[in-house]
Amino acid sequence: MSYSTLAHEKSAIITRVDAGVAWLDTRDKNWRSRVDRDTLDMSKPRRCIVGQAFGLWLNTTLSRSEYIKYGFLAPDGLTGFEPEPFDYRYGYYGALTNRWRLML
């Protein structure tokens, strides 16, 4: 994956997580109080934002594309890109986790 693609994905992660925060705030203003930032891991269903804040799966009608749009899932094919020069250690889910931690 090229540097320009990685830079685009970093920007997309910020946009998606920001949208996810706004969406969660409309559902429950106290969702942050139920999330442990130390165990947060967006690659694990029980330790991701949705899993910690609302249970394993949020009781909603969100589609897969909406889960991606709100930064809850990685887009297909983007789960493990190279850590350098992208400044995150564990691919796309690591980048999602880091961005969500900043928002808590």
C-alpha positions in Angstrom: 0.0 0.0 0.0 1.4 3.4 -1.0 2.0 6.3 1.4 -0.7 8.3 -0.3 -3.2 5.5 0.2 -2.2 5.2 3.9 -2.5 9.0 4.4 -6.0 8.8 2.8 -7.0 6.0 5.1 -5.7 7.8 8.2 -7.9 10.8 7.2 -10.8 8.4 6.6 -10.4 6.9 10.1 -10.6 10.3 11.7 -13.7 11.2 9.7 -15.4 7.8 10.4 -14.6 7.9 14.2 -15.8 11.5 14.5 -19.0 10.4 12.8 -19.3 7.4 15.1 -18.9 9.6 18.2 -21.6 11.9 17.0 -23.9 9.0 16.2 -23.3 7.4 19.6 -23.9 10.7 21.4 -27.4 10.8 19.8 -28.1 7.3 21.1 -26.7 7.7 24.7 -24.7 10.6 26.1 -23.2 8.4 28.7 -21.7 5.7 26.4 -18.1 6.8 27.2 -18.6 6.0 30.9 -18.9 2.3 30.0 -15.8 2.1 27.8 -12.4 1.0 29.3 -9.8 2.7 27.1 -7.1 0.3 28.4 -8.9 -2.8 27.1 -10.4 -1.1 24.1 -9.6 -3.1 21.0 -11.6 -2.5 17.8 -10.7 -5.9 16.4 -12.5 -7.7 19.2 -16.3 -7.7 19.3 -16.5 -7.7 23.1 -13.8 -5.1 23.6 -14.7 -2.6 20.8 -16.6 0.6 21.4 -20.0 -1.0 20.6 -19.3 -4.1 22.6 -18.2 -2.2 25.7 -20.8 0.5 25.5 -23.8 -1.5 24.5 -23.1 -5.2 24.7 -21.7 -7.5 22.0 -23.8 -6.0 19.2 -25.7 -2.7 19.3 -29.4 -3.3 19.1 -29.9 -1.3 15.9 -30.7 -1.6 12.3 -27.3 -0.3 11.1 -26.0 -2.0 8.0 -22.4 -3.2 7.5 -21.7 -0.1 5.4 -22.9 2.1 8.3 -20.7 0.2 10.8 -17.8 1.1 8.5 -19.1 4.7 8.1 -19.1 5.2 11.9 -15.7 3.6 12.5 -16.9 0.5 14.1 -15.5 -1.9 11.4 -12.7 -1.8 8.9 -13.6 -1.7 5.3 -13.1 -5.0 3.4 -9.5 -5.5 2.4 -8.1 -2.9 4.9 -7.5 -5.0 8.0 -3.7 -5.3 8.0 -1.6 -2.7 6.2 2.0 -2.0 6.9 2.8 -0.1 10.1 5.4 2.2 8.4 5.0 5.0 7.4 1.5 4.8 8.9 2.0 5.9 12.5 0.0 3.0 14.1 1.3 -0.4 15.1 -1.4 -2.9 14.3 -2.9 -2.1 10.9 -6.4 -0.7 10.4 -8.0 -1.9 13.6 -5.0 -0.6 15.6 -5.5 2.8 13.9 -9.3 2.7 14.7 -8.5 1.7 18.3 -6.0 4.6 18.7 -8.5 7.1 17.3 -11.3 5.9 19.5 -9.0 6.2 22.6 -8.4 9.8 21.7 -12.2 10.4 21.7 -12.8 9.0 25.1 
